[in-house]
Amino acid sequence: PLTNKGTAFTDAERDDLGLHGLVPPAVSTMDQQLARAYENFRATHTPLERYIHLTSLQDRNDTLFFRLVHDHIDEMMPVVYTPVVGEACQQFSHIYRRARGLYISYDQRHQIDAILRNHRRSPAVIVVTDGERILGLGDQGIGGMGIPAGKLSLYTACAGIPPSLTLPIMLDVGTDNEARLNDPLYLGLRLTRIRGVAYQDFIDRFVDGVMRVYPDAVLQWEDFLKANAIIQLARFRDRLCTFNDDIQGTAAVVVAGVYAALRISGQAMRDQRVVLGGAGASAQGIAGLFVSALREAGLSADEARRRISTVDSRGLVTKAREGLEDFKAAYARPVEDVAAFACRDRAHITLEETIRNVRPTVLIGTSGAAGLFTEAVVRAMTAVNDRPVVFPLSNPTSKSECTAAQAIQWSAGRAIVATGSPSDPVVHGGRTYR
């Protein structure tokens, strides 16, 4: 697929490569190939069919695939990645056509170097997952391969990284998804997830193999369970060029988005107060980078942390809660603050109550809980801000805290919105929001 031209091979190339008779006699231009490929794309009826069509094209002809995606990026990015890639991960074992990247199972833990060398090209970027926390869909086992493959396609289409320098990897350590284990067509290991010391030993072996076989590659961690994501980043960040996209990449984009929003609202970063709906790995990365941004704006570390509140499934995280993990403890609201809140039950302060009392300027959703940002929540943000910043980031769309249209409508067009899933332009009050 990296060198295939399909019907675009010239007569001279067909002479040199012995292709006469193996392709139709007409020599197509790129534009003709694009027209045919796009016509076939538009002839599909469902988002999953479009995904299968594009993946099959990529399996045959990388150049044509990326030209098609590049020329229709707004239309095809949601198919190549979120939200459609979520359904593709769920259906992976049923729509599988051709291998892409590398699969390393726990049973192959003593063969990792040999498997890595089977790729035969030295990648510049590796994206790896173990499939346990795929988007907001949870454990998809071997189906998680759709995420690193899709993300690397975007790295080529949007950032120009040659596809020959990208390598998606799936680490198969089993799955706790009973639907996958009971599926006769499931392509992964049929065992519950390896955990604890055995899991970490496998990850260590994998990283050691990458450092030996591909020492110059960037290793990106993608869609690991929160605890594992945090542990691996801390364990390896000083050993090789590595990062976690859910923790660091999301944080970078979100904080950049807030800086952009402040250009609209006319406010300063030092005056921002943030409420995070969700307390996973993404929330941890966002909170940490916000603290850095607030400190850069002149606040002390303690002042910056007090500007951030987290709300999880049990309500506002406070210091009165027992057994807090380190991240939640760092941003837990002091008991004396909560004592002043006008709430019926201070043991479970809701998101809406948190907004009315904390008066945040920025509301960010990383919960994977569809509908968390209710009309009452958005209206509460609007009541305490002229231009509330509302970022419902969870994806796919079925897991989003609210849609862009809802945020615009419920705020009477005042909210500054960015979402984690694609959205059609929103028309409200005679204005079009994109």
BELVENDA-V661952 format. One record per backbone hydrogen bond with DSSP energy under -0.5 kcal/mol. NH is the residue of the N-H (numbers start at 1). CO is the residue of the C=O. E is the energy in kcal/mol with one decimal. If there is no record, write none. Layout:
((NH,CO,E) (NH,CO,E))
This chain:
((8,5,-2.2) (9,6,-0.9) (14,10,-2.5) (15,11,-2.0) (16,12,-2.5) (17,13,-2.5) (18,14,-0.8) (18,15,-0.5) (19,14,-2.1) (20,14,-0.7) (21,23,-0.6) (22,19,-2.3) (23,19,-0.7) (28,7,-2.5) (28,26,-0.7) (33,29,-2.3) (34,30,-2.8) (35,31,-2.4) (36,32,-2.1) (37,33,-2.7) (38,34,-2.9) (39,35,-2.1) (40,36,-2.1) (41,37,-2.1) (42,38,-2.5) (43,39,-0.9) (44,41,-1.2) (50,46,-2.0) (51,47,-2.2) (52,48,-2.5) (53,49,-2.5) (54,50,-2.5) (55,51,-2.7) (56,52,-2.5) (57,53,-2.0) (58,54,-2.5) (59,55,-2.1) (60,56,-1.0) (60,57,-0.7) (61,57,-3.2) (62,1,-2.5) (63,1,-0.6) (65,61,-2.3) (66,62,-2.7) (67,63,-2.0) (68,64,-2.5) (69,65,-2.6) (70,66,-2.5) (71,67,-2.3) (72,68,-1.2) (73,70,-0.9) (76,72,-2.3) (77,73,-2.5) (79,76,-1.0) (80,76,-2.9) (81,77,-2.5) (84,78,-2.1) (85,81,-2.2) (86,83,-1.3) (87,83,-0.7) (88,84,-2.1) (89,85,-2.3) (90,86,-1.8) (91,87,-1.9) (92,89,-0.9) (94,91,-1.9) (95,91,-1.6) (96,92,-0.9) (102,168,-2.3) (104,170,-2.9) (105,103,-0.5) (106,172,-2.2) (108,105,-1.5) (109,106,-1.6) (111,108,-2.4) (115,111,-2.3) (116,112,-2.6) (117,113,-2.1) (118,114,-0.9) (118,115,-0.7) (119,116,-1.3) (120,117,-0.9) (123,121,-0.7) (124,165,-2.6) (125,165,-2.1) (126,218,-3.2) (127,167,-1.7) (128,126,-0.5) (128,220,-2.8) (129,169,-1.7) (133,223,-1.7) (134,138,-2.4) (135,133,-0.7) (136,395,-1.0) (137,134,-2.9) (138,134,-0.6) (140,131,-2.6) (141,131,-0.9) (143,140,-1.9) (144,141,-2.1) (145,142,-1.8) (146,143,-1.7) (147,144,-1.9) (148,144,-0.7) (149,145,-1.9) (150,146,-2.0) (151,147,-2.9) (152,148,-2.1) (153,149,-1.4) (154,150,-1.6) (155,151,-1.7) (156,152,-1.5) (157,153,-2.8) (158,154,-3.1) (159,154,-0.7) (159,155,-0.9) (160,156,-1.4) (161,155,-1.8) (165,162,-2.2) (166,163,-1.5) (167,125,-1.9) (169,127,-2.6) (170,102,-2.5) (171,129,-2.9) (171,169,-0.5) (172,104,-2.2) (172,170,-0.8) (173,171,-0.9) (173,174,-0.6) (175,191,-2.2) (178,176,-0.9) (180,177,-0.5) (181,177,-2.2) (182,178,-2.2) (183,180,-1.3) (184,182,-0.6) (186,183,-1.9) (191,189,-1.3) (194,173,-2.4) (198,195,-0.7) (199,195,-0.7) (200,196,-2.3) (201,197,-2.5) (202,198,-1.8) (203,199,-2.3) (204,200,-2.7) (205,201,-2.3) (206,202,-2.2) (207,203,-2.6) (208,204,-2.6) (209,205,-2.2) (210,206,-2.5) (211,207,-2.5) (212,208,-1.6) (213,209,-3.1) (214,210,-2.4) (217,214,-1.7) (218,124,-2.7) (219,241,-2.5) (220,126,-3.2) (220,218,-0.6) (221,243,-2.4) (222,128,-2.2) (229,225,-3.1) (230,226,-2.5) (231,227,-2.2) (232,228,-2.7) (233,229,-1.9) (234,230,-2.2) (235,231,-2.4) (236,232,-2.2) (237,233,-1.8) (239,236,-2.0) (240,236,-1.4) (242,240,-1.1) (243,219,-1.7) (245,221,-1.8) (245,243,-0.6) (248,244,-3.0) (249,244,-1.1) (250,245,-2.6) (251,247,-0.7) (252,248,-2.3) (253,249,-2.0) (254,250,-2.7) (255,251,-2.6) (256,252,-1.9) (257,253,-2.2) (258,254,-2.1) (259,255,-2.3) (260,256,-2.2) (261,257,-2.2) (262,258,-2.3) (263,259,-0.9) (263,260,-0.6) (264,260,-0.7) (264,261,-0.9) (265,261,-2.4) (266,262,-2.1) (271,268,-1.4) (272,269,-1.9) (274,307,-2.7) (275,362,-2.4) (276,309,-3.0) (277,275,-0.6) (277,364,-3.5) (278,276,-1.0) (278,311,-2.4) (284,280,-2.1) (285,281,-2.3) (286,282,-2.6) (287,283,-2.8) (288,284,-2.2) (289,285,-2.0) (290,286,-2.5) (291,287,-2.2) (292,288,-1.6) (293,289,-2.4) (294,290,-2.9) (295,291,-2.5) (296,292,-2.3) (297,293,-1.2) (298,295,-1.6) (299,294,-2.2) (304,300,-2.7) (305,301,-2.3) (306,302,-1.8) (307,303,-0.6) (307,304,-1.1) (308,305,-1.6) (309,274,-2.5) (311,276,-2.9) (312,315,-2.1) (315,312,-2.1) (316,349,-2.3) (317,310,-2.8) (318,316,-0.6) (319,333,-2.5) (321,318,-1.4) (329,325,-2.7) (330,326,-2.1) (331,327,-0.9) (331,328,-0.5) (332,328,-0.5) (332,329,-0.7) (333,317,-2.4) (337,334,-0.5) (338,334,-1.8) (339,335,-2.0) (340,336,-0.6) (340,337,-1.2) (341,338,-1.7) (343,341,-1.6) (346,344,-0.5) (348,345,-1.3) (350,348,-0.6) (354,350,-2.5) (355,351,-2.3) (356,352,-2.1) (357,353,-1.6) (358,354,-3.4) (359,355,-1.9) (361,273,-2.2) (362,273,-2.2) (363,389,-2.8) (364,275,-2.5) (365,391,-3.1) (366,277,-2.8) (366,364,-0.5) (367,277,-0.6) (370,368,-0.8) (371,400,-1.7) (372,369,-1.7) (373,401,-1.4) (374,372,-1.5) (378,374,-2.4) (379,375,-2.6) (380,376,-1.9) (381,377,-2.0) (382,378,-2.1) (383,379,-1.9) (384,380,-1.0) (385,382,-0.5) (389,361,-2.0) (390,388,-0.6) (390,416,-2.3) (391,363,-3.1) (392,390,-0.5) (393,365,-1.7) (393,391,-1.1) (399,396,-2.5) (400,397,-1.5) (407,403,-2.2) (408,404,-2.4) (409,405,-2.7) (410,406,-3.1) (411,407,-1.1) (412,409,-1.5) (413,408,-3.2) (414,411,-1.3) (416,388,-3.0) (417,415,-0.7) (418,390,-1.3) (420,392,-1.7) (426,433,-3.3) (428,426,-0.5) (428,431,-2.7) (431,428,-2.0) (433,426,-3.9) (433,431,-0.5))
